[in-house]
């Protein structure tokens, strides 16, 4: 009798659970949007207006979207930005679409495409300089029936807009090399300077930071050159990246410095912070590194240099251990 009651209770619990799940479905939504162009650089005179056509593509389920424009500022020297919560600045934005407006929701069907016609207007008395904004498109979760759970995610994508207001069509280029150095495993301070020391098998992390002291964004170009004590030379091109006004940015050189450090047992120094370039190989002796950059045609070049020493410490240590073991074995054999 007890077993009958037990199985009856189990059946009733299972049935109630099934009914609850059937009538209270959790709605999961696939959200995948793309917005192009991802970056817009505008040089414009005060009192002028331009219009830019953006393409918004929905690769997921139908969504309700909303477009808005907000200013942003540099967050760090790695190219990250911080979007401000309130609109500010002299630039005026609006949409030329007949059925769309900024800050108002619109529907985008699955595999649908929406053209966003963004009009940018600069007032007559707008101060010259740079203004940075982001066109944001974010999804709005639709309302759900009372008592039902919603797993619909809110997704935001954006396209950065770099606006340079200039009446003379000239910009202020004022760049400076703020840092160019290697991140050594060991340092030795001497009276005439500092020696940066690596093992011959070490990867050599190189950092190069450029500061923009002007009122307009700059895009440095150039190269890093490695010269060895035996006359060997290697060149690495600087990747062109925007450096916003009154900010610093870590440069990147080819080959890319994006390193997978997930399997490292002991976190090496180049995994602790981003670097501009990671040199690999077997190094021995003294090496010189030089950085040269410029900011476009007819602009002066900036130079910086550093050096390091590489010695085969691990090989020497292994050789000494092998020599000690061999000496110990020979001595033991001689005593026997």
C-alpha positions in Angstrom: 0.0 0.0 0.0 2.8 2.3 0.8 4.4 1.7 -2.6 1.2 2.5 -4.3 0.9 5.8 -2.5 4.6 6.6 -3.3 4.2 5.9 -7.0 1.0 7.9 -7.1 2.7 10.8 -5.5 5.6 10.6 -7.9 3.3 10.5 -10.9 1.3 13.5 -9.7 4.5 15.5 -9.1 5.8 14.6 -12.6 2.5 15.5 -14.2 2.3 18.9 -12.4 5.9 19.7 -13.4 5.1 19.0 -17.1 2.0 21.1 -17.0 3.9 24.0 -15.4 6.7 23.9 -18.0 4.2 23.6 -20.8 2.2 26.6 -19.9 5.1 28.7 -18.6 7.7 28.4 -21.4 11.0 30.2 -21.1 11.5 32.2 -24.3 15.1 32.2 -25.6 15.9 34.6 -28.4 18.8 34.5 -30.8 20.1 38.1 -31.3 22.7 38.8 -34.0 23.0 42.3 -35.5 25.6 44.0 -37.6 26.1 47.8 -38.3 28.2 49.2 -41.0 30.3 51.2 -41.5 31.9 50.4 -38.1 33.9 53.7 -38.1 33.3 57.1 -39.7 35.9 59.9 -39.9 34.4 63.3 -40.8 36.3 66.5 -41.7 33.7 69.3 -41.9 33.5 73.1 -41.8 31.2 75.0 -39.4 27.8 75.6 -40.8 27.9 72.5 -43.0 25.8 69.3 -43.0 26.4 65.8 -44.3 24.4 62.6 -44.4 25.7 59.1 -43.9 23.9 55.9 -44.8 24.3 53.1 -42.3 23.2 49.5 -42.9 21.7 47.5 -40.0 21.3 43.8 -40.6 19.5 41.3 -38.4 20.8 37.7 -38.6 18.7 36.5 -35.6 15.1 36.5 -34.5 12.8 39.5 -35.0 13.7 42.3 -32.6 12.6 45.7 -31.6 15.5 48.2 -31.9 16.2 51.8 -31.0 18.9 54.1 -32.4 20.6 56.9 -30.5 23.8 59.0 -30.6 26.0 59.5 -27.5 29.5 61.1 -27.1 32.5 59.0 -26.0 35.9 59.6 -24.5 39.2 57.5 -24.3 39.1 55.0 -21.4 42.7 53.9 -21.4 45.8 53.7 -23.7 44.7 50.4 -25.3 42.1 51.9 -27.6 39.1 51.3 -25.4 36.4 54.0 -25.0 33.9 55.1 -22.4 30.4 56.1 -23.7 28.9 58.9 -21.7 25.3 58.6 -20.5 24.2 62.1 -21.6 24.5 63.9 -25.0 26.8 66.9 -25.1 28.8 68.9 -27.7 27.8 71.2 -30.5 27.2 68.6 -33.2 23.5 68.0 -34.0 22.3 64.6 -35.2 18.9 63.5 -36.7 17.5 60.8 -39.0 16.4 61.4 -42.6 14.3 58.3 -42.7 10.6 58.9 -43.1 9.6 56.3 -40.6 12.5 56.4 -38.1 13.6 58.8 -35.4 16.4 58.8 -32.9 15.5 57.4 -29.5 12.3 55.8 -30.8 11.8 52.0 -31.2 11.3 50.3 -34.6 10.8 46.7 -35.6 13.3 44.6 -37.5 12.3 41.2 -38.8 14.5 38.2 -39.0 17.0 38.4 -41.9 15.8 42.0 -42.3 17.8 45.0 -43.3 17.3 48.6 -42.3 19.1 51.6 -43.8 19.7 54.4 -41.2 20.2 57.8 -42.8 22.1 59.8 -40.2 22.3 63.6 -40.7 25.1 65.4 -39.0 25.0 69.2 -38.8 27.7 71.6 -37.4 26.4 75.0 -36.3 28.1 78.1 -37.7 29.8 79.1 -34.4 31.0 75.6 -33.4 34.5 75.7 -32.0 37.2 74.0 -34.1 38.5 70.7 -32.8 37.5 67.1 -32.5 34.2 65.7 -31.3 33.7 61.9 -30.8 30.3 60.2 -30.9 28.9 56.7 -31.3 25.8 55.7 -33.2 24.3 53.0 -30.9 21.6 50.5 -31.9 20.2 48.5 -29.0 17.5 45.9 -28.9 14.4 46.4 -26.6 13.0 43.2 -25.1 9.3 43.0 -25.9 6.7 42.7 -23.2 5.8 39.2 -22.0 2.6 37.8 -20.5 2.2 37.9 -16.8 3.6 34.8 -15.1 5.9 33.9 -18.0 9.7 34.1 -17.9 11.7 35.9 -20.6 15.2 34.9 -21.6 15.4 37.6 -24.3 18.7 39.4 -24.1 19.4 43.1 -24.7 22.2 43.6 -27.2 23.9 46.9 -28.1 26.2 47.5 -31.1 27.8 50.8 -32.2 29.7 52.7 -34.9 32.1 55.4 -33.8 32.0 58.8 -35.4 35.2 61.0 -35.3 34.2 64.6 -36.2 36.9 67.1 -36.9 35.5 70.7 -37.2 37.9 72.9 -39.1 37.3 76.1 -41.1 40.7 76.0 -42.8 40.8 72.3 -43.7 44.0 72.0 -41.7 44.5 69.9 -38.5 46.8 70.2 -35.6 49.3 67.3 -35.5 51.2 67.2 -32.3 52.3 63.7 -31.4 55.0 62.6 -29.0 56.6 59.2 -28.2 55.7 58.8 -24.5 57.3 55.4 -24.1 59.5 53.0 -26.0 61.2 50.2 -24.1 61.4 46.4 -23.5 60.0 44.6 -20.5 63.0 42.6 -19.2 63.1 39.7 -16.9 66.1 41.2 -15.1 67.5 44.7 -14.7 71.0 45.7 -13.7 71.6 49.3 -12.7 75.1 50.5 -13.4 76.7 53.9 -13.1 76.4 54.6 -16.8 72.9 53.3 -17.3 70.6 50.3 -16.9 71.1 46.9 -18.5 68.0 45.0 -19.5 68.8 41.3 -19.5 67.0 38.3 -21.0 67.7 34.7 -21.5 68.5 33.8 -25.0 65.3 31.7 -25.4 63.0 34.4 -23.9 60.4 36.2 -25.9 61.2 39.9 -25.9 58.1 42.1 -25.2 58.4 45.6 -26.7 56.1 48.5 -25.7 55.6 51.7 -27.6 53.2 54.4 -26.5 52.4 57.6 -28.4 50.7 60.6 -26.9 48.5 63.0 -28.8 49.0 66.5 -27.5 47.0 68.2 -30.2 43.3 68.9 -30.6 42.7 66.5 -33.6 43.1 62.7 -33.8 46.3 61.4 -35.4 47.2 58.1 -37.0 50.9 57.2 -36.7 52.8 55.1 -39.3 56.3 53.8 -39.1 58.4 50.9 -38.1 60.4 49.2 -35.3 63.9 48.0 -36.3 65.9 45.3 -34.5 69.7 45.4 -35.0 71.9 42.6 -33.6 75.6 42.7 -32.7 76.4 40.5 -35.8 74.8 42.9 -38.3 71.4 41.1 -38.5 68.4 43.4 -39.0 64.6 42.9 -38.7 61.8 45.4 -39.4 58.3 45.4 -38.1 55.6 47.8 -39.4 53.5 49.9 -37.1 49.7 49.2 -37.7 47.8 52.5 -38.3 45.5 53.2 -35.4 43.6 56.4 -34.4 44.9 58.2 -31.3 42.3 60.6 -30.0 42.9 64.2 -29.0 44.6 64.6 -25.6 45.1 60.9 -25.1 47.7 58.1 -25.3 47.6 54.8 -27.1 49.8 51.7 -27.1 50.9 51.0 -30.7 50.7 47.6 -32.4 53.3 46.2 -34.8 53.2 43.2 -37.1 53.3 40.4 -36.4 50.4 40.9 -34.0 51.1 40.9 -30.3 47.9 39.0 -29.3 49.3 36.1 -27.4 47.3 33.1 -26.0 48.4 32.9 -22.3 45.7 30.5 -21.2 47.9 27.5 -20.8 50.8 29.3 -19.1 51.5 27.8 -15.6 53.5 30.9 -14.6 52.2 34.0 -16.1 55.0 35.7 -18.1 55.4 39.4 -18.1 54.1 39.7 -21.7 50.8 38.1 -20.5 50.4 40.5 -17.6 49.8 43.5 -19.9 49.4 44.2 -23.6 52.5 44.8 -25.6 53.3 46.4 -29.0 55.5 43.6 -30.3 56.7 40.2 -29.1 60.1 39.1 -30.6 60.8 35.4 -30.8 64.0 33.6 -31.6 67.4 32.7 -30.1 69.1 35.9 -29.0 72.7 36.3 -27.9 74.7 39.4 -27.2 73.5 43.1 -27.3 70.6 44.2 -29.5 69.4 47.7 -30.3 65.8 48.6 -31.0 64.7 51.8 -32.8 61.2 53.3 -33.4 60.5 55.8 -36.1 57.0 57.2 -36.7 55.3 59.9 -38.7 51.7 61.2 -39.0 51.2 61.5 -42.8 52.8 63.3 -45.7 55.1 66.3 -45.0 55.1 65.6 -41.3 58.4 65.3 -39.3 59.5 61.9 -38.1 59.9 61.0 -34.4 62.6 58.6 -33.1 63.2 56.6 -30.0 65.6 53.8 -29.2 66.4 51.2 -26.5 68.6 48.1 -26.1 68.8 44.8 -24.3 71.3 42.0 -23.7 70.5 38.3 -24.1 72.6 35.5 -22.7 72.0 31.7 -22.7 71.6 31.4 -18.9 69.5 28.2 -19.1 72.1 26.5 -21.4 74.9 27.6 -19.1 73.0 26.3 -16.0 72.2 23.0 -17.7 75.9 22.7 -18.8 77.1 23.3 -15.2 74.7 20.7 -13.8 75.8 18.2 -16.5 79.4 19.0 -15.7 78.8 18.5 -11.9 77.1 15.1 -12.5 79.9 14.0 -14.8 82.5 15.0 -12.3 80.6 13.2 -9.5 80.3 10.0 -11.6 84.0 10.1 -12.6 85.1 10.7 -9.0 82.9 7.7 -7.8 84.3 5.4 -10.5 87.9 6.4 -9.5 87.2 5.7 -5.8 85.8 2.3 -6.7 
